[in-house]
Amino acid sequence: MSTPRRNPTGSVAIKSLETVSGRAIWHMDRRTQDYIVTSFDIQANFTDLFRWNTKQVFVSLVAEYQDAKNQSNSVVIWDRILRTPSSAYVDLQDEQNKYGFREVSKSFGGIDTTRFTLKWNVMPKVGQLHYGNEFASSALKIPSKVVEVPASSAEGGAASSPKKVKQKVRQMYY
């Protein structure tokens, strides 16, 4: 007997990515490292995943990228447990990371792009788990953490070439 196809519907929109220097407050390693702060929208309906045997559905937004050594990496940046069909509608606007998005090497230098995927896991009362990847973004460029600001025109009359200014180190509360 085959299991019927489960078809959640929805979309994920990544609105912005920002690479910042930060220190984790609640982590043993408090050295300065790169973090990616993400702003996103999620509209999804997971009611199709609920059956008589469904205990709960675990939903997560995962960032996937290839590091400088060409190894695949996945980082969960947001998640939610849906316990009832009435809680199965997810509508988030301008949401930010729930969890830190950082690279093991402490820097995103040499990493060009990342892709975001909304994944789900049906946890039954009895039986095997069902997994799915439903909504994925296209590959997005990881921005540099160095920002360029135009030189002040008061310094020498005409505007000269932009100078590079490093961002301030943030305290990260992940």
Backbone as ProteinMPNN parsed JSONL, in Angstrom:
{"seq_chain_A": "MSTPRRNPTGSVAIKSLETVSGRAIWHMDRRTQDYIVTSFDIQANFTDLFRWNTKQVFVSLVAEYQDAKNQSNSVVIWDRILRTPSSAYVDLQDEQNKYGFREVSKSFGGIDTTRFTLKWNVMPKVGQLHYGNEFASSALKIPSKVVEVPASSAEGGAASSPKKVKQKVRQMYY", "coords_chain_A": {"N_chain_A": [[0.849, -1.177, 0.0], [0.648, 2.15, -0.887], [1.765, 5.368, 0.269], [-0.157, 8.322, 0.215], [0.673, 11.218, -1.76], [1.952, 14.089, -0.238], [1.202, 17.445, -0.264], [2.25, 20.339, 0.511], [1.741, 23.89, 0.204], [3.106, 27.046, -0.912], [5.51, 29.756, -0.453], [8.878, 31.059, -0.376], [10.641, 33.976, 0.232], [13.617, 35.614, 0.012], [14.615, 38.519, 1.366], [16.782, 40.166, 2.102], [20.341, 39.962, 2.54], [22.99, 40.238, 4.795], [26.329, 40.546, 5.582], [28.013, 40.459, 8.579], [30.383, 41.392, 11.134], [30.795, 39.707, 14.142], [30.368, 38.722, 17.629], [29.558, 35.863, 19.414], [27.318, 35.787, 22.074], [26.213, 33.775, 23.71], [27.793, 31.522, 23.348], [30.547, 29.251, 23.571], [32.831, 29.867, 22.049], [33.966, 32.926, 21.622], [35.232, 34.514, 19.799], [35.741, 37.038, 17.276], [33.845, 36.779, 14.337], [32.45, 36.085, 11.054], [29.013, 36.625, 10.417], [25.882, 35.938, 8.853], [23.176, 37.939, 8.433], [19.844, 37.556, 7.843], [16.921, 38.542, 6.112], [13.617, 37.583, 5.602], [10.602, 36.376, 3.943], [7.933, 34.153, 4.537], [5.323, 32.318, 3.264], [3.189, 29.785, 3.755], [1.301, 26.741, 3.581], [0.73, 24.044, 5.454], [-1.238, 22.2, 5.988], [-1.98, 19.967, 4.505], [-0.199, 18.029, 5.28], [-1.076, 16.957, 7.627], [-2.515, 14.132, 9.033], [-4.504, 11.433, 10.381], [-2.59, 10.122, 11.871], [-0.591, 11.928, 12.411], [1.604, 13.436, 14.575], [3.11, 15.802, 14.918], [4.521, 18.471, 12.904], [7.663, 19.356, 11.809], [9.175, 22.256, 10.741], [11.654, 23.89, 8.839], [13.917, 26.507, 7.857], [16.579, 26.369, 5.767], [19.909, 27.234, 5.101], [22.043, 26.633, 2.44], [25.271, 25.941, 1.222], [28.405, 25.904, -0.626], [31.604, 25.458, 0.665], [34.972, 26.928, 0.728], [36.556, 24.717, 0.236], [34.985, 23.218, -1.346], [33.028, 21.694, -0.076], [29.812, 20.588, 0.909], [27.555, 22.454, 2.888], [25.086, 22.903, 5.42], [22.89, 25.006, 7.147], [20.628, 25.555, 9.675], [18.483, 28.238, 9.934], [16.08, 29.115, 10.85], [13.21, 27.81, 12.528], [10.182, 25.92, 13.225], [7.687, 24.267, 15.158], [4.837, 22.623, 14.212], [1.891, 21.811, 15.627], [-0.82, 21.299, 15.318], [-3.474, 21.11, 12.841], [-4.614, 23.654, 12.625], [-2.529, 25.325, 13.266], [-0.944, 25.147, 11.105], [-0.587, 27.017, 9.122], [1.751, 29.189, 7.936], [2.805, 32.412, 8.087], [4.957, 34.734, 7.601], [6.503, 37.886, 7.771], [9.192, 39.931, 6.904], [10.94, 38.537, 8.635], [13.714, 37.588, 10.717], [16.879, 35.816, 11.113], [16.568, 33.111, 13.347], [18.453, 31.561, 14.401], [22.056, 31.613, 14.502], [23.885, 32.242, 11.528], [26.714, 31.168, 10.508], [30.079, 30.552, 9.402], [32.223, 27.722, 9.686], [34.946, 28.194, 9.388], [35.171, 30.749, 10.3], [34.959, 32.882, 8.551], [33.328, 34.17, 5.64], [34.758, 34.549, 3.387], [35.742, 33.697, 0.131], [33.512, 32.181, -0.331], [30.89, 32.161, -2.449], [28.037, 32.009, -3.051], [24.744, 31.273, -1.684], [21.947, 29.143, -1.003], [18.526, 28.976, -0.129], [16.287, 26.794, 1.514], [13.071, 25.646, 2.322], [12.255, 23.231, 4.527], [10.511, 20.24, 5.561], [9.348, 17.94, 8.084], [7.483, 15.252, 8.839], [6.309, 14.04, 11.806], [5.133, 11.136, 12.958], [2.583, 9.631, 15.088], [2.875, 6.904, 15.289], [5.141, 4.95, 13.436], [7.138, 5.498, 10.422], [9.254, 8.382, 9.759], [8.516, 11.171, 7.614], [10.02, 13.095, 5.142], [10.574, 16.249, 3.477], [11.421, 18.641, 0.922], [10.343, 21.604, 0.016], [10.155, 24.36, -0.868], [12.384, 26.369, -2.492], [14.965, 28.824, -2.792], [16.575, 30.706, -5.417], [20.111, 30.646, -6.21], [21.84, 32.876, -4.174], [23.94, 35.719, -3.993], [26.53, 36.023, -1.628], [27.036, 38.788, 0.338], [29.815, 41.095, 0.647], [31.509, 41.927, 3.698], [32.677, 44.364, 3.949], [31.958, 47.697, 3.561], [31.365, 50.259, 1.157], [31.801, 53.722, 1.21], [31.16, 56.946, -0.058], [33.817, 59.322, -0.357], [34.054, 62.261, 1.607], [32.882, 65.265, 0.237], [33.664, 67.612, 1.295], [36.26, 67.387, 2.042], [38.036, 67.762, -0.074], [36.902, 69.277, -2.072], [35.926, 68.168, -4.909], [34.252, 65.017, -5.263], [36.041, 62.14, -4.439], [37.45, 58.857, -5.151], [35.682, 56.031, -3.721], [36.197, 55.115, -0.283], [37.192, 52.321, 1.73], [35.485, 51.032, 4.51], [35.483, 49.305, 7.503], [32.924, 47.389, 9.11], [31.379, 47.817, 12.337], [31.892, 45.643, 15.161], [29.404, 43.403, 16.112], [27.331, 42.335, 18.867], [26.165, 39.132, 19.067], [23.186, 37.505, 19.682], [22.496, 34.737, 19.503]], "CA_chain_A": [[0.0, 0.0, 0.0], [1.478, 3.349, -0.989], [1.349, 6.546, 1.017], [-0.52, 9.394, -0.717], [1.593, 12.365, -1.839], [1.606, 15.231, 0.602], [1.507, 18.619, -1.074], [2.127, 21.673, 1.086], [1.86, 24.967, -0.78], [3.626, 28.285, -0.36], [6.69, 30.366, -1.067], [9.906, 31.675, 0.464], [11.295, 35.105, -0.438], [14.733, 36.176, 0.769], [14.571, 39.957, 1.084], [18.115, 40.76, 2.189], [21.449, 39.275, 3.203], [24.019, 41.185, 5.23], [27.435, 39.907, 6.287], [28.467, 41.33, 9.661], [31.338, 40.845, 12.085], [30.125, 39.617, 15.431], [30.791, 37.798, 18.679], [28.416, 35.166, 20.005], [27.211, 35.999, 23.515], [25.85, 32.541, 24.413], [28.568, 30.411, 22.801], [31.868, 29.141, 24.176], [33.792, 30.544, 21.188], [33.541, 34.328, 21.539], [36.083, 35.276, 18.886], [35.033, 37.741, 16.205], [33.685, 35.985, 13.122], [31.399, 36.553, 10.146], [27.643, 36.115, 10.505], [24.988, 36.473, 7.832], [21.856, 38.303, 8.94], [18.926, 37.353, 6.723], [15.526, 38.968, 6.24], [12.866, 36.744, 4.666], [9.149, 36.19, 4.055], [7.458, 32.792, 4.274], [3.886, 32.063, 3.246], [3.071, 28.357, 3.466], [0.17, 26.019, 4.144], [1.155, 22.671, 5.682], [-2.376, 21.393, 6.459], [-1.988, 18.701, 3.765], [0.684, 17.067, 5.941], [-1.727, 16.412, 8.821], [-3.388, 12.97, 8.889], [-4.916, 10.893, 11.681], [-1.415, 9.616, 12.578], [0.424, 12.981, 12.524], [1.777, 14.028, 15.904], [3.524, 17.183, 14.681], [5.339, 18.708, 11.708], [8.793, 20.24, 12.067], [9.468, 23.044, 9.543], [12.879, 24.67, 9.026], [14.518, 27.205, 6.721], [17.972, 25.936, 5.771], [20.835, 27.863, 4.15], [22.969, 25.628, 1.925], [26.336, 26.562, 0.434], [29.664, 25.175, -0.804], [32.692, 26.242, 1.246], [36.141, 27.121, -0.128], [37.07, 23.383, -0.102], [33.925, 22.613, -2.152], [32.216, 20.788, 0.73], [28.446, 21.083, 1.116], [27.21, 22.833, 4.256], [23.69, 23.281, 5.652], [22.709, 25.687, 8.423], [19.239, 25.909, 9.971], [18.443, 29.611, 10.445], [14.757, 29.352, 11.434], [12.386, 26.605, 12.575], [8.926, 25.992, 13.976], [6.959, 23.012, 15.3], [3.401, 22.774, 13.968], [1.296, 20.704, 16.375], [-2.217, 21.068, 14.93], [-3.77, 21.651, 11.508], [-4.901, 25.092, 12.689], [-1.257, 26.056, 13.352], [-0.165, 24.754, 9.93], [-0.42, 28.154, 8.213], [2.9, 30.005, 8.326], [2.801, 33.683, 7.362], [5.981, 35.58, 8.216], [6.934, 39.045, 6.986], [10.422, 40.559, 7.412], [11.492, 37.732, 9.731], [15.169, 37.469, 10.683], [17.411, 34.553, 11.619], [16.327, 32.683, 14.72], [19.734, 30.965, 14.78], [23.194, 32.223, 13.827], [24.366, 31.699, 10.257], [28.14, 31.452, 10.486], [30.925, 29.562, 8.738], [33.151, 27.076, 10.61], [36.262, 28.826, 9.245], [35.008, 32.093, 10.88], [34.842, 33.906, 7.517], [32.663, 33.78, 4.401], [35.654, 34.84, 2.27], [35.887, 32.544, -0.755], [32.209, 31.544, -0.53], [30.199, 33.111, -3.316], [26.571, 31.999, -3.049], [23.991, 30.387, -0.796], [20.579, 28.852, -1.438], [17.669, 28.739, 1.03], [15.249, 25.801, 1.265], [12.136, 25.383, 3.413], [12.144, 21.777, 4.645], [9.538, 19.775, 6.538], [9.51, 16.589, 8.593], [6.263, 14.804, 9.504], [6.572, 13.112, 12.899], [3.875, 10.443, 13.226], [2.395, 9.015, 16.407], [3.468, 5.58, 15.109], [5.598, 4.719, 12.071], [8.353, 6.159, 9.951], [9.232, 9.821, 9.508], [8.443, 11.592, 6.215], [10.75, 14.34, 4.937], [10.353, 16.898, 2.2], [11.973, 19.965, 0.628], [9.309, 22.097, -0.868], [10.297, 25.689, -1.445], [13.796, 26.742, -2.511], [15.307, 30.072, -3.48], [17.683, 30.57, -6.362], [21.387, 30.942, -5.565], [21.995, 34.298, -3.863], [25.319, 36.117, -3.727], [26.843, 36.419, -0.255], [27.658, 40.116, 0.25], [31.05, 41.37, 1.371], [31.228, 42.653, 4.935], [33.271, 45.692, 3.852], [31.052, 48.583, 2.84], [32.01, 51.413, 0.54], [31.107, 54.992, 1.385], [31.861, 57.979, -0.825], [34.624, 60.263, 0.418], [33.352, 63.528, 1.833], [33.247, 66.303, -0.737], [34.207, 68.744, 2.048], [37.689, 67.192, 2.257], [38.882, 68.277, -1.137], [36.113, 69.845, -3.152], [35.23, 67.156, -5.718], [34.194, 63.68, -4.66], [37.084, 61.24, -4.926], [37.027, 57.453, -5.174], [35.181, 55.593, -2.424], [37.147, 54.465, 0.609], [36.606, 51.155, 2.376], [35.347, 51.182, 5.951], [35.005, 48.061, 8.104], [31.773, 47.532, 9.989], [31.568, 47.641, 13.766], [31.61, 44.286, 15.637], [28.117, 43.311, 16.816], [27.104, 41.257, 19.827], [25.156, 38.256, 18.479], [22.435, 36.832, 20.742], [21.935, 33.472, 19.019]], "C_chain_A": [[0.895, 1.24, 0.0], [0.881, 4.495, -0.18], [0.982, 7.645, 0.031], [0.475, 10.548, -0.646], [1.069, 13.504, -0.988], [2.081, 16.481, -0.111], [1.296, 19.93, -0.326], [2.305, 22.722, -0.007], [2.444, 26.2, -0.116], [4.837, 28.803, -1.097], [7.617, 30.929, 0.004], [10.535, 32.789, -0.354], [12.384, 35.647, 0.479], [14.815, 37.646, 0.382], [15.943, 40.607, 1.151], [19.078, 39.824, 2.906], [22.46, 40.34, 3.584], [25.079, 40.409, 5.993], [27.968, 40.894, 7.313], [29.541, 40.617, 10.478], [30.667, 40.824, 13.442], [30.795, 38.648, 16.376], [29.549, 37.177, 19.287], [28.433, 35.356, 21.519], [27.044, 34.673, 24.254], [26.611, 31.328, 23.895], [29.948, 30.422, 23.427], [32.924, 29.909, 23.37], [33.33, 31.983, 20.965], [34.47, 35.169, 20.668], [35.225, 35.96, 17.829], [35.014, 36.864, 14.96], [32.57, 36.571, 12.274], [30.076, 35.856, 10.451], [26.871, 36.684, 9.325], [23.635, 36.693, 8.481], [20.923, 38.305, 7.735], [17.553, 37.897, 7.061], [14.737, 38.203, 5.184], [11.375, 36.778, 4.955], [8.852, 34.725, 3.774], [5.944, 32.813, 4.319], [3.746, 30.599, 2.851], [1.879, 27.761, 4.2], [0.566, 24.545, 4.231], [0.011, 21.767, 6.139], [-2.459, 20.05, 5.74], [-1.136, 17.625, 4.434], [0.04, 16.418, 7.16], [-2.702, 15.309, 8.433], [-3.763, 12.499, 10.298], [-3.715, 10.477, 12.528], [-0.339, 10.684, 12.787], [0.449, 13.541, 13.94], [2.12, 15.506, 15.765], [4.347, 17.25, 13.408], [6.422, 19.714, 12.093], [9.152, 20.923, 10.751], [10.736, 23.853, 9.811], [13.299, 25.337, 7.72], [16.019, 26.962, 6.813], [18.754, 26.696, 4.707], [21.855, 26.806, 3.744], [24.0, 26.32, 1.042], [27.53, 25.619, 0.328], [30.775, 26.039, -0.22], [33.884, 26.298, 0.285], [36.765, 25.789, -0.549], [36.05, 22.572, -0.895], [33.131, 21.547, -1.393], [30.849, 21.417, 0.946], [28.197, 21.345, 2.594], [25.744, 23.227, 4.308], [23.575, 23.873, 7.044], [21.231, 26.017, 8.588], [19.241, 27.315, 10.551], [17.094, 29.959, 11.074], [14.03, 28.016, 11.488], [11.123, 26.856, 13.381], [8.334, 24.588, 14.038], [5.479, 23.316, 15.152], [2.713, 21.57, 14.602], [-0.136, 20.368, 15.973], [-2.442, 21.596, 13.517], [-4.066, 23.151, 11.534], [-3.627, 25.93, 12.815], [-0.396, 25.836, 12.109], [-0.03, 25.848, 8.879], [0.722, 29.009, 8.74], [2.882, 31.249, 7.45], [3.741, 34.636, 8.083], [6.373, 36.686, 7.254], [8.154, 39.66, 7.664], [10.979, 39.846, 8.637], [13.009, 37.694, 9.594], [15.593, 36.134, 11.277], [16.969, 34.319, 13.055], [17.635, 32.127, 15.288], [20.841, 31.599, 13.949], [23.589, 31.488, 12.564], [25.823, 32.103, 10.166], [28.882, 30.291, 9.844], [31.922, 29.019, 9.756], [34.522, 27.74, 10.565], [36.284, 30.263, 9.769], [34.829, 33.199, 9.848], [34.124, 33.339, 6.295], [33.498, 34.154, 3.177], [35.844, 33.583, 1.429], [34.596, 31.767, -0.975], [31.341, 32.548, -1.272], [28.696, 33.172, -3.112], [26.012, 31.064, -1.984], [22.585, 30.232, -1.365], [19.772, 28.526, -0.179], [16.542, 27.784, 0.651], [14.387, 25.644, 2.509], [11.884, 23.88, 3.426], [11.098, 21.423, 5.692], [9.788, 18.318, 6.88], [8.232, 16.233, 9.339], [6.649, 13.764, 10.546], [5.255, 12.433, 13.268], [3.777, 9.974, 14.675], [3.031, 7.63, 16.402], [3.934, 5.475, 13.663], [6.816, 5.534, 11.7], [8.138, 7.647, 9.687], [9.17, 10.084, 8.004], [9.105, 12.959, 6.099], [10.395, 14.943, 3.591], [11.046, 18.242, 2.13], [11.02, 20.574, -0.368], [9.642, 23.398, -1.575], [11.753, 26.113, -1.353], [13.978, 28.065, -3.24], [16.343, 29.76, -4.55], [18.971, 30.891, -5.601], [21.525, 32.454, -5.39], [23.443, 34.593, -3.52], [25.477, 36.532, -2.267], [27.57, 37.755, -0.324], [28.945, 40.207, 1.066], [30.714, 42.128, 2.641], [31.866, 44.034, 4.962], [32.335, 46.553, 3.02], [31.835, 49.752, 2.273], [31.153, 52.644, 0.769], [31.866, 56.051, 0.597], [32.649, 58.901, 0.107], [33.882, 61.587, 0.515], [33.822, 64.572, 0.826], [33.828, 67.525, -0.03], [35.716, 68.625, 2.219], [38.531, 67.794, 1.138], [38.101, 68.848, -2.297], [35.326, 68.777, -3.884], [35.266, 65.805, -5.012], [35.271, 62.805, -5.278], [36.564, 59.806, -4.893], [36.577, 57.009, -3.777], [36.281, 54.961, -1.591], [36.424, 53.318, 1.314], [36.621, 51.351, 3.889], [34.817, 49.866, 6.5], [33.846, 48.346, 9.043], [32.167, 47.283, 11.439], [31.207, 46.202, 14.157], [30.322, 44.301, 16.449], [28.16, 42.198, 17.859], [25.951, 40.42, 19.29], [24.49, 37.438, 19.583], [21.778, 35.549, 20.252], [22.188, 32.401, 20.035]], "O_chain_A": [[1.806, 1.345, 0.821], [-0.33, 4.577, 0.025], [1.737, 7.888, -0.911], [1.049, 10.818, 0.409], [-0.116, 13.833, -1.023], [3.24, 16.564, -0.518], [0.264, 20.575, -0.508], [2.949, 22.464, -1.025], [2.304, 26.388, 1.092], [5.156, 28.364, -2.202], [7.203, 31.23, 1.124], [10.921, 32.576, -1.503], [12.103, 36.088, 1.593], [15.054, 37.981, -0.778], [16.247, 41.497, 0.357], [18.689, 39.016, 3.749], [22.755, 41.238, 2.796], [24.765, 39.695, 6.945], [28.332, 42.021, 6.975], [29.597, 39.388, 10.506], [30.043, 41.804, 13.849], [31.663, 37.864, 15.991], [28.6, 37.88, 19.635], [29.451, 35.113, 22.167], [27.657, 34.463, 25.301], [26.113, 30.207, 23.998], [30.465, 31.482, 23.777], [33.813, 30.532, 23.951], [32.399, 32.222, 20.197], [34.493, 36.394, 20.784], [34.119, 35.512, 17.527], [36.029, 36.284, 14.576], [31.833, 37.448, 12.724], [30.035, 34.653, 10.708], [27.168, 37.781, 8.852], [23.024, 35.765, 9.011], [21.184, 38.974, 6.734], [17.076, 37.727, 8.183], [15.124, 38.168, 4.015], [10.938, 37.152, 6.044], [9.448, 34.125, 2.879], [5.35, 33.27, 5.295], [4.133, 30.209, 1.75], [1.5, 28.209, 5.282], [0.719, 23.877, 3.208], [0.265, 20.668, 6.632], [-2.963, 19.083, 6.312], [-1.332, 16.436, 4.18], [0.559, 15.427, 7.675], [-3.599, 15.514, 7.614], [-3.37, 13.118, 11.287], [-3.795, 10.475, 13.757], [0.734, 10.367, 13.299], [-0.553, 14.054, 14.438], [1.506, 16.358, 16.406], [4.81, 16.231, 12.895], [6.133, 20.782, 12.632], [9.407, 20.248, 9.753], [10.883, 24.437, 10.885], [13.07, 24.81, 6.631], [16.653, 27.306, 7.81], [18.323, 26.795, 3.558], [22.459, 26.159, 4.599], [23.66, 27.171, 0.22], [27.651, 24.662, 1.092], [30.889, 27.217, -0.561], [33.816, 25.782, -0.831], [37.434, 25.727, -1.581], [36.232, 21.371, -1.094], [32.62, 20.605, -1.999], [30.735, 22.627, 1.142], [28.585, 20.547, 3.448], [25.216, 23.813, 3.363], [24.098, 23.315, 8.009], [20.645, 26.684, 7.735], [19.917, 27.572, 11.547], [16.972, 30.978, 11.753], [14.205, 27.178, 10.604], [11.0, 27.843, 14.107], [8.461, 23.811, 13.091], [4.929, 24.154, 15.867], [2.921, 20.437, 14.17], [-0.615, 19.27, 16.256], [-1.681, 22.441, 13.045], [-3.792, 23.847, 10.556], [-3.642, 27.121, 12.504], [0.749, 26.283, 12.059], [0.589, 25.622, 7.839], [0.665, 29.5, 9.867], [2.935, 31.156, 6.223], [3.357, 35.271, 9.065], [6.553, 36.446, 6.06], [8.143, 39.884, 8.874], [11.441, 40.495, 9.576], [13.534, 37.76, 8.482], [14.785, 35.414, 11.865], [16.998, 35.234, 13.878], [17.892, 32.209, 16.489], [20.604, 32.064, 12.834], [23.623, 30.258, 12.533], [26.143, 33.233, 9.795], [28.361, 29.179, 9.759], [32.416, 29.768, 10.599], [35.192, 27.84, 11.593], [37.317, 30.927, 9.687], [34.572, 34.344, 10.22], [34.294, 32.168, 5.956], [33.007, 34.086, 2.051], [36.087, 32.509, 1.978], [34.585, 30.793, -1.728], [31.088, 33.649, -0.782], [28.13, 34.26, -3.01], [26.706, 30.192, -1.461], [22.103, 31.084, -2.111], [20.281, 27.873, 0.732], [15.916, 27.937, -0.398], [14.905, 25.524, 3.619], [11.366, 23.321, 2.46], [10.829, 22.208, 6.601], [10.357, 17.562, 6.092], [7.924, 16.844, 10.363], [7.242, 12.735, 10.22], [4.361, 13.07, 13.824], [4.776, 9.93, 15.393], [3.651, 7.222, 17.384], [3.205, 5.867, 12.752], [7.442, 6.175, 12.544], [7.025, 8.107, 9.432], [9.708, 9.31, 7.213], [8.793, 13.873, 6.863], [9.967, 14.239, 2.677], [11.238, 18.907, 3.148], [10.911, 20.092, -1.495], [9.424, 23.513, -2.781], [12.303, 26.206, -0.255], [13.247, 28.383, -4.178], [16.915, 28.67, -4.575], [18.916, 31.36, -4.465], [21.35, 33.216, -6.341], [24.099, 33.806, -2.836], [24.668, 37.292, -1.735], [28.611, 37.856, -0.972], [29.131, 39.485, 2.045], [29.747, 42.889, 2.673], [31.628, 44.804, 5.893], [31.964, 46.183, 1.906], [32.841, 50.178, 2.841], [29.941, 52.623, 0.555], [33.097, 56.048, 0.589], [32.205, 59.217, 1.211], [33.164, 61.975, -0.407], [35.021, 64.733, 0.598], [34.422, 68.386, -0.679], [36.39, 69.615, 2.505], [39.631, 68.285, 1.389], [38.613, 68.893, -3.415], [34.18, 68.501, -3.528], [36.195, 65.5, -4.264], [35.397, 62.736, -6.5], [35.382, 59.571, -4.637], [37.038, 57.549, -2.771], [37.195, 54.339, -2.132], [35.203, 53.342, 1.472], [37.62, 51.773, 4.471], [33.805, 49.36, 6.015], [33.786, 49.395, 9.685], [33.165, 46.62, 11.721], [30.315, 45.604, 13.554], [30.165, 45.112, 17.363], [28.93, 41.245, 17.741], [24.86, 40.948, 19.078], [25.175, 36.75, 20.338], [20.612, 35.302, 20.56], [21.798, 31.252, 19.831]]}, "name": "protein", "num_of_chains": 1, "seq": "MSTPRRNPTGSVAIKSLETVSGRAIWHMDRRTQDYIVTSFDIQANFTDLFRWNTKQVFVSLVAEYQDAKNQSNSVVIWDRILRTPSSAYVDLQDEQNKYGFREVSKSFGGIDTTRFTLKWNVMPKVGQLHYGNEFASSALKIPSKVVEVPASSAEGGAASSPKKVKQKVRQMYY"}
